[in-house]
Amino acid sequence: MAKVTIYTKEGCPFSTRAIEMLEEKGISYDEISITGSAERRAEMMAASGGHRTTPQILIDGEPLGGADDLEEADRAGRLASMLLAPAPAP
């Protein structure tokens, strides 16, 4: 199973929506809160290709995008295959 990382911000309804979707689907994830942390925000921006909004979701380190992108990948049937893809070698 691919590793899912989600950068979130306290009070962000899109972060909440994305986490709820992941949990409803039984998808394990690592959550990194950027609330009050310039260092974590910079980390998120570097990992996501410069995106500043939350959430930012990465699958095996590859940026997927935000909550809307997660939902679209699921609707299009791409999410399941992304999650089953083998993790890249270290």
Secondary structure as the mmCIF struct_conf table of DSSP 4:
data_model
#
loop_
_struct_conf.conf_type_id
_struct_conf.id
_struct_conf.beg_label_comp_id
_struct_conf.beg_label_asym_id
_struct_conf.beg_label_seq_id
_struct_conf.end_label_comp_id
_struct_conf.end_label_asym_id
_struct_conf.end_label_seq_id
STRN STRN1 VAL A 4 THR A 8
TURN_TY1_P TURN_TY1_P1 GLU A 10 GLY A 11
HELX_RH_AL_P HELX_RH_AL_P1 PRO A 13 GLU A 24
TURN_TY1_P TURN_TY1_P2 LYS A 25 GLY A 26
STRN STRN2 ASP A 30 SER A 33
TURN_TY1_P TURN_TY1_P3 THR A 35 GLY A 36
HELX_RH_AL_P HELX_RH_AL_P2 ALA A 38 ALA A 47
TURN_TY1_P TURN_TY1_P4 SER A 48 GLY A 49
BEND BEND1 GLY A 50 GLY A 50
BEND BEND2 THR A 53 THR A 54
STRN STRN3 GLN A 56 ILE A 59
TURN_TY1_P TURN_TY1_P5 ASP A 60 GLY A 61
STRN STRN4 GLU A 62 GLY A 65
BEND BEND3 GLY A 66 GLY A 66
HELX_RH_AL_P HELX_RH_AL_P3 ALA A 67 ARG A 75
TURN_TY1_P TURN_TY1_P6 ALA A 76 GLY A 77
HELX_RH_AL_P HELX_RH_AL_P4 ARG A 78 LEU A 84
BEND BEND4 ALA A 85 ALA A 85
HELX_LH_PP_P HELX_LH_PP_P1 PRO A 86 ALA A 89
#
